């Protein structure tokens, strides 16, 4: 999945798992969350449900990959299952503007004066 997020907003995501036939499937233990670039997006896993995570832009525009890692082996072994989401943080809604001079001063061309 890919998602574009304005820098002045946050989102809450949830990972879910299925088996090879598309049926809901269980994992062993908690989901671990990470961001490939913490200067773009920070993650805040939900303390009550590890399948839920808040993603909070950090003020820098760019891309980060959000990763949820789980153990698919319901027994004593560990079989990592990695789920990713590509995130692009873009500028937020405009809230102010500036006017800049973009050329050197120019002479005023002569023009005809109005007749009375």
Secondary structure, DSSP 8 states (H G I E B T S, - for coil): -EEEEETT-EEEEE---B-TTS-B---EEEEEEEES-TTTEEEEE-SS-TTEEEEEE-S--EEEEEEEEEE---SSS--EEEEEEEEEEE------------S-------------
